[in-house]
Amino acid sequence: MSDKVSIAGRGDWLADENLQLLLSVLSADGELARIAGGAVRNALLGQPVADVDIATTNPPAETMRRAKEAGFKPVPTGVDHGTITVVAGGRPFEVTTLRADVETDGRHARVAFGRDWKADAERRDFTINALYAEADGAVIDLVGGLADIEARRLRFIGDPEARIREDYLRILRFFRFFAWYGDGRPDGEGLKACARLKEGLDHLSAERVWAELKKLLSAPDPSRALLWMRQAGVLSRILPESEKWGIDGIHALVRAEADLGWPVDPMLRLETMLPPDPSRMKDLAKRMRMSRAEADRLVQWALAANVKADTAEGALARQLYAGDAQAVVDRLRLALSSARARAVEDDKALAEAGGYSRQLGFARKWTRPEFPLNGADLKALGLAPGPQLGLVLKRLEQDWIGSGFAIGRDALLERAADEIRPRP
């Protein structure tokens, strides 16, 4: 335990009146409540705190009673595992009773509620996630988390294999938290345990795996973590499509993001690690149970043709119109990041980077023009509904595209009338 480290003054959130009142009512009459986990970790690391979780000695029913008496709204979101979400001042706080694992199967745990803070800390995954803080900000460290925070070292609590066998998702969390908070090399024992037990990932639901991978890819620079995942055989276990493709492109993309001010985009980062094969991307999206938007983006990126650095704006506009604009932008960003990385030693790549940069600027500003005609216009000219109508409309649209979208509606109607008019 440490009485020398405090998170007081490291963020306005700690002084929130509703949070302080909640901690107070949960700490009355011999009970105790402390801030737990990520909020304490992030405050110590100087990073933003989004969610504030609370650990308490109160059983769930008592947590609900006290929260309700204080005028808050308790919601039994995970009551079987001791978690009550208390909405205070419009903000949700997850309040969880101290626990010890009774039985685990690598995915789920049966827990027993208790009052032992050390036992509660030791059932958590990593030392940096097992810190507590009193209402005044004083940090409670029961597992050596403060030293690991100071060294930016990610370390399992106790035996890494034992922690992983409790929940195999902790393999992915090991690399995800290393990407966000680690420095240097990953902890050797933890890395070895992840490599030895990687087959356990096969038992996890696709949704959990994809959610964890997406969080890892959202880190400021996930490239080191991905490298160690590949070394340990973990990356190819969950993403076999990357095995022969590699992850080298992500280094260049991360540098481009930093230099050019691009927002972090986990889907674009994923694309750097995958072969642009539409069939395999469709299978991957289905296996990972991606959202429809995510799956469509991945497949459209794979379908899109590469853009050459010297492609003229007119030709690029036609490609943007004919295909998926987001997919073309993705291709351009990846091409630009690759060219920038090669430009350090290659003058030709420097020229390519300039071309891709101009094209990307054009593509970002491009808005899809609307073809001026539709089937009703051709019907009004006397063309009967059917396949012929569709063919004429398609030919006219191709003429319009070929003109750089310059042919006006009246001119198109004249061409349509010429096509429809009976030949003598």
C-alpha positions in Angstrom: 0.0 0.0 0.0 1.2 3.5 -0.8 0.3 6.7 1.0 2.7 8.8 -1.1 1.1 8.7 -4.5 -2.2 10.5 -5.3 -4.2 11.2 -8.4 -5.7 14.4 -6.8 -5.3 17.3 -9.1 -4.8 15.1 -12.2 -8.2 15.7 -13.6 -11.4 17.5 -12.8 -13.4 14.2 -12.8 -12.2 13.3 -9.3 -13.9 16.3 -7.8 -17.2 15.6 -9.5 -19.9 16.1 -6.8 -21.9 13.1 -7.8 -18.9 10.8 -7.8 -17.8 12.0 -4.4 -21.4 11.6 -3.0 -21.6 8.1 -4.4 -18.2 7.1 -2.8 -19.4 8.6 0.4 -22.7 6.8 0.7 -21.0 3.5 -0.3 -18.3 4.0 2.4 -20.7 4.6 5.3 -21.4 2.3 8.2 -18.3 0.1 8.0 -18.3 -0.4 4.2 -15.8 1.0 1.8 -15.7 2.1 -1.9 -12.7 3.0 -4.0 -12.1 4.1 -7.6 -10.7 1.1 -9.4 -8.7 0.2 -12.5 -8.5 2.2 -15.7 -9.4 5.6 -14.3 -6.5 5.4 -11.7 -4.1 4.0 -14.4 -4.9 6.8 -16.9 -4.8 9.5 -14.3 -1.3 8.4 -13.3 -0.2 8.2 -16.9 -1.6 11.7 -17.7 -4.1 10.2 -20.2 -7.8 11.1 -20.5 -10.3 9.3 -18.2 -13.5 8.4 -19.9 -15.1 5.8 -17.6 -14.9 5.7 -13.8 -15.3 2.3 -12.2 -15.8 1.7 -8.5 -15.0 -1.3 -6.3 -16.9 -1.7 -3.0 -17.4 -4.1 -0.1 -21.2 -3.6 -0.4 -23.1 -6.5 -1.8 -25.0 -5.7 -5.0 -28.4 -5.3 -3.3 -26.9 -2.9 -0.7 -25.2 -0.9 -3.4 -28.6 -0.5 -5.1 -30.3 0.5 -1.9 -27.7 3.1 -1.0 -27.6 4.5 -4.5 -31.4 4.8 -4.6 -31.5 6.5 -1.2 -28.9 9.1 -2.4 -31.2 10.0 -5.3 -29.2 8.1 -8.0 -30.5 5.5 -10.5 -29.1 2.0 -10.0 -29.3 -0.4 -12.9 -28.5 -4.2 -12.3 -26.4 -4.5 -15.5 -24.2 -7.3 -14.3 -25.7 -8.3 -10.9 -24.6 -11.9 -11.1 -21.0 -10.7 -11.3 -21.6 -8.0 -8.7 -21.9 -5.1 -11.0 -24.5 -2.3 -10.7 -24.4 0.7 -13.0 -25.3 3.8 -11.0 -26.4 6.7 -13.0 -25.5 9.9 -11.1 -25.9 13.3 -12.6 -26.5 11.7 -16.0 -23.2 9.9 -15.8 -22.9 6.1 -15.4 -20.5 4.6 -12.8 -20.0 0.9 -12.7 -19.9 -0.3 -9.1 -18.7 -3.8 -8.5 -18.6 -5.8 -5.3 -15.2 -7.2 -4.3 -14.8 -10.6 -5.8 -12.8 -13.8 -6.0 -13.0 -16.3 -8.8 -14.5 -19.6 -7.7 -14.4 -21.4 -11.1 -13.2 -20.4 -14.6 -13.3 -22.1 -18.0 -11.2 -19.8 -20.1 -14.1 -17.6 -21.1 -16.4 -17.1 -18.1 -15.9 -17.0 -14.4 -18.1 -17.9 -11.4 -17.3 -15.5 -8.6 -17.9 -15.2 -4.9 -18.4 -11.8 -3.3 -16.0 -10.8 -0.5 -14.3 -8.0 1.5 -10.7 -8.7 0.7 -9.1 -6.0 -1.3 -5.9 -7.9 -2.0 -7.9 -10.9 -3.3 -9.9 -8.6 -5.5 -6.8 -7.0 -6.9 -5.1 -10.4 -7.5 -8.0 -11.7 -9.7 -7.5 -8.9 -12.2 -5.3 -9.2 -15.3 -2.4 -6.8 -15.1 -0.8 -4.9 -12.3 -1.4 -1.5 -13.9 -5.2 -2.3 -14.0 -5.3 -3.4 -10.3 -4.8 0.0 -8.6 -7.4 1.6 -6.4 -7.8 5.2 -5.3 -9.6 6.7 -2.2 -12.1 9.5 -2.6 -9.3 12.0 -1.8 -7.1 10.6 -4.6 -4.6 8.5 -2.5 -3.5 5.5 -4.5 -3.7 2.0 -3.1 -1.3 -0.5 -4.7 -1.5 -4.1 -3.6 0.2 -5.8 -6.5 3.2 -3.6 -7.6 1.3 -1.7 -10.2 2.8 1.7 -9.3 6.4 0.5 -10.2 5.0 -0.9 -13.5 3.2 2.4 -14.3 6.5 4.2 -13.7 8.4 1.9 -16.0 5.6 1.7 -18.5 5.8 -2.1 -18.1 2.9 -4.4 -18.7 2.9 -7.4 -16.4 0.4 -10.1 -15.5 -0.5 -10.4 -11.8 1.0 -13.6 -10.5 1.5 -16.5 -12.9 0.8 -15.4 -16.5 -0.4 -18.9 -17.5 -2.8 -19.0 -14.7 -4.2 -15.6 -15.5 -4.6 -16.5 -19.2 -6.3 -19.9 -18.5 -8.9 -17.9 -16.5 -9.8 -16.0 -19.7 -8.0 -16.5 -23.0 -9.0 -13.0 -24.1 -6.2 -11.8 -21.8 -3.7 -12.9 -24.5 -5.1 -10.2 -26.8 -5.4 -7.8 -23.9 -1.7 -8.3 -23.2 -0.8 -6.9 -26.6 -3.5 -4.3 -26.6 -2.5 -2.8 -23.3 1.2 -3.0 -24.4 0.3 -1.0 -27.5 -1.4 1.7 -25.4 0.8 1.8 -22.3 3.9 -0.3 -22.7 7.4 0.7 -23.5 10.5 -1.2 -24.7 10.0 -5.0 -24.9 6.9 -6.8 -23.6 7.4 -8.7 -20.3 9.2 -12.0 -21.2 7.2 -14.3 -19.1 3.9 -12.9 -20.3 5.0 -13.1 -23.9 6.0 -16.7 -23.5 2.7 -17.6 -21.8 0.8 -16.0 -24.7 2.7 -18.0 -27.2 2.3 -21.2 -25.4 -1.5 -20.8 -24.9 -2.5 -19.1 -28.1 -4.6 -22.1 -29.1 -7.0 -21.0 -26.4 -8.0 -18.1 -28.6 -9.9 -20.5 -30.8 -12.5 -20.9 -28.0 -13.3 -17.2 -27.9 -16.3 -15.6 -29.7 -15.5 -13.8 -32.9 -17.1 -10.6 -31.5 -14.7 -10.5 -28.5 -11.7 -11.1 -30.7 -12.6 -8.4 -33.2 -13.5 -5.9 -30.5 -10.1 -6.5 -28.9 -8.2 -6.3 -32.1 -10.0 -3.1 -33.1 -9.0 -1.5 -29.8 -5.4 -2.5 -30.3 -5.4 -1.1 -33.8 -6.7 2.2 -32.4 -3.6 2.7 -30.2 -1.4 5.7 -31.2 1.2 3.3 -32.6 0.3 -0.4 -32.5 3.2 -1.5 -34.7 5.5 -2.8 -31.9 2.6 -4.8 -30.4 1.7 -6.3 -33.7 5.3 -7.2 -34.3 5.4 -9.1 -31.0 2.0 -10.7 -31.8 3.5 -12.0 -35.0 6.6 -13.3 -33.2 4.5 -15.1 -30.7 2.2 -16.7 -33.4 -0.8 -14.9 -32.0 -1.5 -12.6 -35.0 -1.6 -15.5 -37.5 -3.9 -17.4 -35.1 -6.6 -14.7 -35.1 -5.8 -13.2 -38.5 -4.3 -16.0 -40.8 -4.8 -13.7 -43.8 -1.9 -11.6 -42.5 0.6 -14.5 -42.4 2.1 -14.3 -45.8 1.3 -10.6 -46.3 3.1 -9.1 -43.3 2.6 -6.0 -41.2 5.4 -3.8 -42.6 3.0 -1.3 -44.1 1.6 -0.3 -40.8 4.9 1.4 -39.8 4.7 3.7 -42.8 1.0 4.4 -42.2 1.5 5.4 -38.6 4.3 7.8 -39.6 2.0 9.3 -42.3 -0.8 9.7 -39.8 1.5 11.6 -37.4 3.1 13.8 -40.1 0.0 14.6 -42.1 -2.5 14.8 -39.3 -4.7 11.9 -40.4 -7.0 10.5 -37.7 -6.3 7.1 -36.4 -8.3 4.6 -38.5 -8.3 1.0 -37.3 -9.9 -0.3 -40.5 -7.3 1.4 -42.7 -4.6 0.0 -40.4 -6.1 -3.5 -40.8 -6.0 -3.1 -44.6 -2.2 -2.6 -44.5 -1.9 -6.1 -43.1 -4.2 -8.0 -45.5 -4.1 -9.1 -49.2 -6.5 -7.2 -51.4 -8.5 -10.4 -52.2 -12.3 -9.7 -52.2 -13.2 -13.3 -51.5 -10.9 -13.6 -48.6 -12.0 -10.3 -47.2 -15.6 -11.3 -47.4 -14.8 -14.5 -45.5 -12.7 -12.6 -42.9 -15.6 -10.1 -42.3 -18.0 -13.0 -41.9 -15.7 -14.9 -39.5 -15.0 -11.8 -37.4 -18.7 -10.9 -37.5 -17.9 -7.4 -38.5 -20.6 -4.8 -38.9 -22.1 -4.5 -42.3 -20.3 -1.1 -42.8 -17.0 -2.6 -41.8 -17.4 -5.7 -44.0 -18.5 -3.5 -47.0 -15.5 -1.2 -46.5 -13.0 -4.1 -46.4 -14.5 -5.8 -49.5 -14.8 -2.6 -51.5 -11.1 -1.7 -50.7 -10.1 -5.2 -52.0 -12.2 -4.7 -55.2 -10.8 -1.2 -55.9 -8.0 -0.9 -58.5 -4.6 0.6 -57.5 -4.2 4.2 -58.6 -1.0 5.1 -60.4 0.9 8.1 -59.1 0.6 9.9 -62.5 -3.1 9.3 -63.0 -4.8 12.5 -64.2 -7.6 14.1 -62.2 -10.2 13.2 -65.0 -9.3 9.6 -64.9 -9.3 9.6 -61.1 -12.8 11.2 -61.1 -14.0 8.4 -63.4 -12.6 5.8 -61.0 -14.2 7.5 -58.0 -17.6 7.6 -59.8 -17.4 4.0 -61.1 -16.4 2.4 -57.8 -16.5 3.1 -54.1 -15.0 6.5 -53.2 -14.0 5.5 -49.7 -12.1 2.5 -51.1 -10.2 4.7 -53.6 -9.3 7.1 -50.8 -8.1 4.1 -48.7 -5.9 2.9 -51.7 -4.5 6.4 -52.1 -3.7 6.8 -48.4 -1.9 3.5 -48.3 0.0 4.2 -51.5 1.0 7.6 -50.2 2.2 6.3 -46.9 4.2 3.6 -48.7 5.8 6.1 -51.2 6.7 8.4 -48.3 8.5 5.6 -46.5 10.5 4.7 -49.7 11.2 8.3 -50.6 14.0 8.5 -47.9 16.2 6.6 -50.3 14.4 6.7 -53.6 13.9 9.8 -55.7 11.3 8.1 -57.8 9.3 7.3 -54.7 9.5 11.0 -53.7 7.9 11.9 -57.0 5.2 9.3 -56.5 4.5 10.6 -53.0 3.9 14.1 -54.6 1.5 12.6 -57.1 -0.5 10.6 -54.5 -0.6 13.6 -52.2 -2.2 15.7 -55.0 -4.6 12.9 -55.9 -5.7 12.4 -52.3 -6.4 16.1 -52.0 -8.6 15.9 -55.1 -10.4 12.8 -54.0 -11.2 14.3 -50.6 -12.8 17.3 -52.2 -14.6 15.3 -54.9 -18.3 15.1 -54.7 -20.2 12.5 -56.7 -22.1 14.1 -59.7 -25.6 13.0 -60.4 -26.4 11.6 -63.8 -29.0 14.0 -65.3 -31.3 11.4 -66.8 -33.4 8.5 -65.5 -35.7 5.9 -66.9 -38.7 8.2 -66.8 -37.0 10.6 -69.2 -36.6 7.9 -71.8 -40.2 6.7 -71.3 -41.3 10.3 -71.9 -39.5 10.1 -75.3 -41.4 7.0 -76.2 -39.1 4.2 -75.2 -41.0 1.3 -73.7 -39.9 -0.2 -70.3 -37.6 -3.2 -70.7 -34.0 -4.2 -71.3 -33.6 -1.8 -74.2 -34.3 1.1 -71.9 -31.6 0.1 -69.5 -29.1 -0.4 -72.3 -29.7 3.1 -73.7 -29.5 4.7 -70.3 -26.3 2.9 -69.6 -24.8 4.0 -73.0 -25.8 7.6 -72.3 -24.2 7.5 -68.8 -21.0 6.2 -70.3 -20.9 9.1 -72.8 -21.5 11.5 -69.9 -18.7 9.9 -67.8 -16.4 10.0 -70.8 -17.0 13.7 -71.3 -15.8 14.3 -67.7 -19.4 14.6 -66.6 -19.7 17.8 -68.8 -22.6 16.8 -71.2 -25.8 18.6 -70.0 -29.3 17.2 -69.6 -30.6 18.8 -72.9 -27.7 17.4 -74.9 -28.2 14.0 -73.4 -32.0 14.1 -74.2 -31.1 14.9 -77.8 -28.8 11.9 -77.9 -31.5 9.8 -76.4 -34.0 10.9 -78.9 -31.5 10.0 -81.7 -31.0 6.5 -80.3 -34.8 5.9 -79.9 -35.8 7.4 -83.3 -36.6 4.7 -85.9 -34.0 4.4 -88.6 -35.2 5.0 -92.2 
